[in-house]
């Protein structure tokens, strides 16, 4: 790993791995560095939904829909099965007072071509007989599904490696600067690498990488705690309001959102709240055993939308940071690879550009006060 790289990607989770994979079809030198190992961070601590139908605003829902659709062709191109299952998703409604709000959501989504429908109580129970019968109804979309994030990320990395991409794991970035030749020098624990372009795709750690270049990436860290049950016979046919069943029968259950820095410990209070809410969704879960819990740290942009594109004050520096990285990995990988190679994208990124925020330097000074 010597000489000048065209692109250096910081982060090998689902987003960084997807960018590398999409770049690997072209004859360019690309290096991916990661302070740990793939899926050690957020991509390995997730329920791994491919979720579309309730994403708001509706242009973000449309963006998510296009990404979900790209998974079908990605599955055919990659050599490893990553357990993609387009089950469809249900979001249960318990209060009649929410129906007008839900109808507005559906109308907005349908304006963008997102197929969402409002089901009656009876229609919902026909799809999912085990959910709470005290519901009013549910929103439903066949677009939603889930996958195995470990297999997905490994598959992207293996394919990229076979196409000549280089990866350096357990190699923390300690400094980044741009020299007089406008080349980025990325100092890591294993050496310094030179690159014409740098992509920050480090999830929760992206903010710290940006600060090395006096660039603020406006994200906050949001922890989600997840329950894993014992394996069960098929119980659910769809993802249902925060509950989904894996191929081996386990249920993954999670709803929580906490701002707790990089603390990935689970807590009795949140696990208890999660278990009680899960019983409200599926009453049969009252008698099911919990075998383990885990927590993941989401990198949540300031306005909730992906941050993608080149940093205006730093030519050659790009950011690819978002919540819902599993859902968005295919489209982010495709569009960022286009941007890095051609300077433009086949789908507009205007709503997601870094430049929608104030000057990065101003933001950095605010954060440090």
VEXDREN-2710 file (C-alpha; in Angstrom, 1 decimal):
% VEXDREN-2710
k/r/px/py/pz
1/UNK/0.0/0.0/0.0
2/UNK/2.4/2.6/-1.2
3/UNK/2.2/5.4/-3.8
4/UNK/-0.6/7.7/-4.7
5/UNK/-4.2/6.5/-4.5
6/UNK/-7.0/8.1/-6.5
7/UNK/-9.4/7.7/-3.7
8/UNK/-9.1/6.8/0.0
9/UNK/-12.2/5.9/1.9
10/UNK/-12.3/6.2/5.7
11/UNK/-14.8/3.6/7.0
12/UNK/-15.6/0.0/5.8
13/UNK/-19.2/-0.3/7.0
14/UNK/-22.1/-0.8/4.6
15/UNK/-21.7/2.7/3.2
16/UNK/-17.9/2.7/2.8
17/UNK/-17.9/-0.9/1.4
18/UNK/-20.6/0.0/-1.1
19/UNK/-18.7/3.0/-2.4
20/UNK/-15.6/0.8/-2.8
21/UNK/-17.5/-1.9/-4.5
22/UNK/-19.1/0.5/-7.0
23/UNK/-15.6/2.1/-7.7
24/UNK/-14.1/-1.4/-8.2
25/UNK/-15.5/-1.7/-11.7
26/UNK/-13.0/1.0/-12.9
27/UNK/-9.2/0.8/-13.1
28/UNK/-8.4/3.2/-10.3
29/UNK/-6.3/2.8/-7.1
30/UNK/-8.6/2.8/-4.1
31/UNK/-7.8/2.2/-0.5
32/UNK/-10.3/1.7/2.4
33/UNK/-9.0/2.2/5.9
34/UNK/-10.9/1.3/9.1
35/UNK/-10.0/1.7/12.8
36/UNK/-11.6/-1.8/13.4
37/UNK/-13.1/-4.5/11.3
38/UNK/-16.1/-4.4/9.0
39/UNK/-19.4/-4.5/10.9
40/UNK/-17.7/-3.7/14.2
41/UNK/-19.6/-0.4/14.2
42/UNK/-23.1/0.6/13.3
43/UNK/-23.4/-1.8/10.3
44/UNK/-23.1/-4.8/12.7
45/UNK/-25.4/-3.4/15.4
46/UNK/-28.6/-2.9/13.5
47/UNK/-32.0/-4.5/12.8
48/UNK/-30.9/-4.3/9.2
49/UNK/-34.2/-3.2/7.7
50/UNK/-34.5/-2.1/4.1
51/UNK/-37.2/0.4/5.0
52/UNK/-39.0/2.8/2.7
53/UNK/-42.7/3.5/3.3
54/UNK/-42.7/5.9/6.3
55/UNK/-39.5/7.8/5.4
56/UNK/-40.2/11.6/5.5
57/UNK/-40.1/14.0/3.8
58/UNK/-41.4/12.3/0.7
59/UNK/-38.4/13.1/-1.4
60/UNK/-36.3/11.1/1.1
61/UNK/-38.8/8.3/0.9
62/UNK/-38.4/8.3/-2.9
63/UNK/-34.6/8.2/-2.4
64/UNK/-35.0/5.2/-0.1
65/UNK/-37.3/3.5/-2.6
66/UNK/-34.8/3.7/-5.4
67/UNK/-32.1/2.3/-3.1
68/UNK/-34.3/-0.6/-2.1
69/UNK/-35.0/-1.4/-5.7
70/UNK/-31.2/-1.4/-6.5
71/UNK/-30.8/-4.3/-4.0
72/UNK/-32.4/-6.7/-6.6
73/UNK/-29.7/-6.2/-9.1
74/UNK/-27.0/-6.0/-6.4
75/UNK/-28.1/-9.4/-5.2
76/UNK/-27.5/-10.9/-8.7
77/UNK/-24.1/-9.3/-9.1
78/UNK/-22.6/-10.2/-5.8
79/UNK/-21.3/-13.8/-5.3
80/UNK/-22.5/-14.2/-1.7
81/UNK/-26.1/-14.7/-0.5
82/UNK/-26.9/-11.9/2.0
83/UNK/-30.4/-13.1/3.0
84/UNK/-32.3/-10.2/1.3
85/UNK/-36.0/-10.8/2.0
86/UNK/-38.5/-8.3/0.7
87/UNK/-41.2/-9.2/3.2
88/UNK/-43.1/-6.0/3.1
89/UNK/-43.7/-3.8/6.2
90/UNK/-46.5/-2.9/8.4
91/UNK/-46.8/0.1/10.7
92/UNK/-49.6/-0.5/13.2
93/UNK/-52.1/2.2/14.2
94/UNK/-53.7/2.0/17.6
95/UNK/-55.6/5.4/17.8
96/UNK/-58.3/6.6/15.4
97/UNK/-57.1/10.2/16.0
98/UNK/-54.0/9.3/14.0
99/UNK/-55.9/8.4/10.8
100/UNK/-55.8/11.9/9.3
101/UNK/-52.1/12.1/9.9
102/UNK/-51.6/8.7/8.3
103/UNK/-53.8/9.6/5.3
104/UNK/-51.6/12.7/4.7
105/UNK/-48.5/10.6/4.9
106/UNK/-49.9/8.1/2.3
107/UNK/-50.9/10.9/0.0
108/UNK/-47.5/12.6/0.2
109/UNK/-45.7/9.2/-0.4
110/UNK/-47.9/8.4/-3.4
111/UNK/-47.0/11.7/-5.0
112/UNK/-43.5/10.3/-5.3
113/UNK/-44.6/7.0/-6.6
114/UNK/-44.1/5.1/-3.3
115/UNK/-46.7/2.4/-3.1
116/UNK/-48.2/2.6/0.4
117/UNK/-51.7/1.7/1.4
118/UNK/-53.9/2.0/4.5
119/UNK/-55.2/-1.3/5.7
120/UNK/-58.3/-1.8/7.9
121/UNK/-58.1/-3.8/11.1
122/UNK/-59.4/-6.9/9.3
123/UNK/-57.0/-6.5/6.4
124/UNK/-54.1/-6.1/8.8
125/UNK/-55.0/-9.2/10.9
126/UNK/-55.3/-11.3/7.7
127/UNK/-51.7/-10.4/6.9
128/UNK/-50.5/-10.7/10.5
129/UNK/-52.8/-12.9/12.6
130/UNK/-50.6/-12.6/15.7
131/UNK/-50.6/-8.8/16.1
132/UNK/-52.7/-7.1/18.7
133/UNK/-56.3/-7.2/17.7
134/UNK/-57.0/-3.9/19.3
135/UNK/-55.5/-2.0/16.4
136/UNK/-57.4/0.5/14.2
137/UNK/-55.4/-0.5/11.1
138/UNK/-51.9/-0.2/9.6
139/UNK/-50.0/1.3/6.8
140/UNK/-48.5/-1.3/4.5
141/UNK/-45.9/-1.4/1.7
142/UNK/-44.5/-4.3/-0.2
143/UNK/-41.3/-2.3/-0.7
144/UNK/-39.9/-3.0/2.8
145/UNK/-37.7/-5.9/3.8
146/UNK/-34.6/-6.9/5.7
147/UNK/-31.2/-8.6/5.2
148/UNK/-28.1/-10.0/7.0
149/UNK/-25.8/-6.9/7.4
150/UNK/-22.7/-9.1/8.1
151/UNK/-23.1/-11.0/4.9
152/UNK/-23.9/-7.9/2.9
153/UNK/-20.8/-6.0/4.0
154/UNK/-18.6/-9.0/3.6
155/UNK/-19.9/-9.6/0.2
156/UNK/-19.3/-6.0/-0.9
157/UNK/-15.7/-6.1/0.4
158/UNK/-14.9/-9.5/-1.1
159/UNK/-16.1/-8.5/-4.5
160/UNK/-14.3/-5.1/-4.3
161/UNK/-11.1/-6.9/-3.2
162/UNK/-11.3/-9.4/-6.1
163/UNK/-11.5/-6.3/-8.4
164/UNK/-8.3/-4.8/-7.0
165/UNK/-9.5/-2.5/-4.2
166/UNK/-7.2/-2.4/-1.1
167/UNK/-8.4/-2.6/2.5
168/UNK/-6.5/-1.9/5.7
169/UNK/-8.3/-2.9/8.9
170/UNK/-7.5/-2.2/12.5
171/UNK/-5.8/0.9/11.2
172/UNK/-7.0/4.1/12.9
173/UNK/-6.7/7.4/11.2
174/UNK/-4.9/9.8/13.5
175/UNK/-4.5/12.9/11.2
176/UNK/-5.6/14.2/7.8
177/UNK/-4.2/17.2/5.9
178/UNK/-3.9/18.6/2.4
179/UNK/-0.4/19.4/1.3
180/UNK/0.9/22.1/-1.1
181/UNK/0.3/19.8/-4.1
182/UNK/-3.4/19.6/-3.1
183/UNK/-2.9/15.9/-2.2
184/UNK/-4.4/14.5/1.0
185/UNK/-2.0/13.0/3.5
186/UNK/-3.9/10.5/5.7
187/UNK/-1.8/9.5/8.7
188/UNK/-2.8/6.2/10.2
189/UNK/-1.4/3.9/12.9
190/UNK/0.2/1.8/10.2
191/UNK/1.6/4.6/8.0
192/UNK/0.8/7.6/6.0
193/UNK/-1.1/7.3/2.7
194/UNK/-1.5/9.9/-0.1
195/UNK/-4.7/10.3/-2.1
196/UNK/-6.2/12.7/-4.6
197/UNK/-9.6/12.3/-3.0
198/UNK/-10.7/11.3/0.5
199/UNK/-14.2/10.1/1.4
200/UNK/-15.3/10.3/5.1
201/UNK/-17.7/7.4/5.6
202/UNK/-16.9/6.6/9.2
203/UNK/-20.4/6.7/10.6
204/UNK/-20.4/8.0/14.2
205/UNK/-16.7/8.7/14.0
206/UNK/-17.0/10.9/10.9
207/UNK/-17.3/14.1/12.9
208/UNK/-13.9/13.5/14.5
209/UNK/-12.3/12.9/11.1
210/UNK/-13.8/16.1/9.7
211/UNK/-12.4/18.1/12.6
212/UNK/-8.9/17.1/11.6
213/UNK/-9.5/19.2/8.5
214/UNK/-11.4/22.0/10.4
215/UNK/-14.6/20.7/8.8
216/UNK/-17.7/20.1/10.8
217/UNK/-20.0/17.2/9.9
218/UNK/-23.2/18.1/11.7
219/UNK/-24.3/14.8/13.2
220/UNK/-25.4/13.6/16.6
221/UNK/-24.9/10.1/18.0
222/UNK/-28.2/8.2/18.7
223/UNK/-28.1/4.9/20.5
224/UNK/-30.7/2.2/19.8
225/UNK/-31.0/-0.8/22.1
226/UNK/-32.2/-4.1/20.6
227/UNK/-33.6/-7.3/22.0
228/UNK/-32.9/-10.7/20.5
229/UNK/-35.3/-13.5/21.4
230/UNK/-34.9/-17.3/21.3
231/UNK/-35.5/-18.8/17.9
232/UNK/-39.2/-19.3/17.2
233/UNK/-41.3/-21.0/14.7
234/UNK/-42.5/-18.6/11.9
235/UNK/-44.5/-16.0/13.8
236/UNK/-44.5/-12.9/11.6
237/UNK/-44.7/-12.6/7.8
238/UNK/-43.6/-8.9/7.6
239/UNK/-41.6/-6.3/9.5
240/UNK/-44.1/-5.0/12.0
241/UNK/-43.6/-1.8/13.9
242/UNK/-40.1/-2.4/15.1
243/UNK/-40.2/-6.2/15.2
244/UNK/-38.8/-8.5/12.6
245/UNK/-38.0/-12.2/12.4
246/UNK/-34.7/-13.5/11.1
247/UNK/-34.2/-16.5/8.9
248/UNK/-33.2/-18.6/11.9
249/UNK/-36.3/-17.7/13.8
250/UNK/-35.0/-15.1/16.2
251/UNK/-36.9/-11.9/16.7
252/UNK/-35.1/-8.5/16.6
253/UNK/-37.0/-5.9/18.5
254/UNK/-36.0/-2.2/18.9
255/UNK/-37.6/1.2/19.3
256/UNK/-35.3/3.3/21.5
257/UNK/-33.4/6.5/20.7
258/UNK/-30.9/7.9/23.2
259/UNK/-28.2/10.5/23.0
260/UNK/-25.4/8.8/25.0
261/UNK/-22.2/9.4/23.1
262/UNK/-20.3/6.3/22.2
263/UNK/-21.7/4.3/25.1
264/UNK/-23.0/1.0/23.6
265/UNK/-24.1/-0.6/26.9
266/UNK/-27.7/-1.7/27.2
267/UNK/-29.8/-0.8/30.2
268/UNK/-32.5/-2.7/32.2
269/UNK/-34.9/0.3/31.9
270/UNK/-34.8/0.6/28.1
271/UNK/-34.8/-3.2/27.6
272/UNK/-37.9/-3.4/29.8
273/UNK/-39.7/-0.6/28.0
274/UNK/-38.9/-2.3/24.7
275/UNK/-40.2/-5.7/25.9
276/UNK/-43.4/-4.1/27.1
277/UNK/-44.0/-2.3/23.8
278/UNK/-43.2/-5.5/21.9
279/UNK/-45.9/-7.3/23.9
280/UNK/-48.4/-4.6/22.9
281/UNK/-47.5/-5.2/19.2
282/UNK/-47.5/-9.0/19.4
283/UNK/-49.2/-10.3/22.7
284/UNK/-47.7/-13.8/22.3
285/UNK/-44.2/-12.4/23.0
286/UNK/-45.1/-12.2/26.7
287/UNK/-44.0/-15.9/27.0
288/UNK/-40.9/-15.6/24.8
289/UNK/-37.4/-15.7/26.3
290/UNK/-34.8/-12.9/25.6
291/UNK/-31.4/-14.5/24.9
292/UNK/-29.3/-11.3/24.5
293/UNK/-29.4/-7.5/23.9
294/UNK/-27.2/-5.2/22.1
295/UNK/-26.9/-1.5/21.2
296/UNK/-25.8/0.4/18.1
297/UNK/-24.8/4.0/17.6
298/UNK/-26.5/5.8/14.7
299/UNK/-24.9/8.7/13.0
300/UNK/-27.9/11.0/12.8
301/UNK/-27.4/14.2/10.6
302/UNK/-28.6/17.4/12.1
303/UNK/-31.7/17.6/9.9
304/UNK/-32.2/13.8/9.7
305/UNK/-31.2/13.6/6.0
306/UNK/-28.1/12.0/4.5
307/UNK/-25.0/14.2/4.1
308/UNK/-23.4/13.4/0.7
309/UNK/-21.0/15.1/-1.6
310/UNK/-17.9/17.3/-1.8
311/UNK/-17.1/19.7/0.9
312/UNK/-17.0/23.2/-0.8
313/UNK/-14.1/24.5/1.2
314/UNK/-12.0/21.4/0.6
315/UNK/-11.8/20.2/-3.0
316/UNK/-11.3/16.5/-3.2
317/UNK/-12.9/15.9/0.3
318/UNK/-16.2/14.1/0.3
319/UNK/-18.7/13.1/2.9
320/UNK/-21.0/10.1/2.9
321/UNK/-22.7/9.9/6.3
322/UNK/-26.3/8.9/7.1
323/UNK/-28.7/7.2/9.3
324/UNK/-30.4/4.1/7.6
325/UNK/-27.1/3.0/6.1
326/UNK/-28.4/-0.5/5.3
327/UNK/-31.4/0.9/3.4
328/UNK/-29.3/3.5/1.5
329/UNK/-26.1/1.6/0.9
330/UNK/-26.8/0.7/-2.8
331/UNK/-27.8/4.1/-3.9
332/UNK/-25.1/6.0/-1.9
333/UNK/-22.4/3.6/-3.2
334/UNK/-23.6/4.1/-6.8
335/UNK/-24.0/7.9/-6.7
336/UNK/-20.8/8.6/-4.7
337/UNK/-18.8/6.5/-7.2
338/UNK/-20.3/8.5/-10.0
339/UNK/-19.5/11.8/-8.2
340/UNK/-15.9/10.7/-7.5
341/UNK/-15.2/9.6/-11.0
342/UNK/-17.3/12.1/-13.1
343/UNK/-18.1/15.0/-10.9
344/UNK/-21.9/14.5/-11.4
345/UNK/-24.5/12.0/-10.5
346/UNK/-27.3/10.2/-12.4
347/UNK/-29.8/11.2/-9.6
348/UNK/-29.7/14.7/-8.1
349/UNK/-28.1/15.0/-4.7
350/UNK/-29.2/18.6/-4.1
351/UNK/-31.2/17.8/-1.0
352/UNK/-28.3/16.0/0.6
353/UNK/-25.3/18.2/-0.2
354/UNK/-23.0/19.3/2.6
355/UNK/-23.4/22.9/1.4
356/UNK/-27.0/23.0/2.7
357/UNK/-25.6/23.7/6.1
358/UNK/-23.8/26.9/7.2
359/UNK/-20.1/27.3/6.6
360/UNK/-18.4/24.3/8.1
361/UNK/-15.9/26.5/9.9
362/UNK/-18.7/28.5/11.5
363/UNK/-20.3/25.2/12.7
364/UNK/-17.0/24.0/14.1
365/UNK/-16.5/27.1/16.1
366/UNK/-20.0/26.8/17.5
367/UNK/-19.4/23.2/18.5
368/UNK/-16.2/24.1/20.3
369/UNK/-17.6/26.9/22.4
END
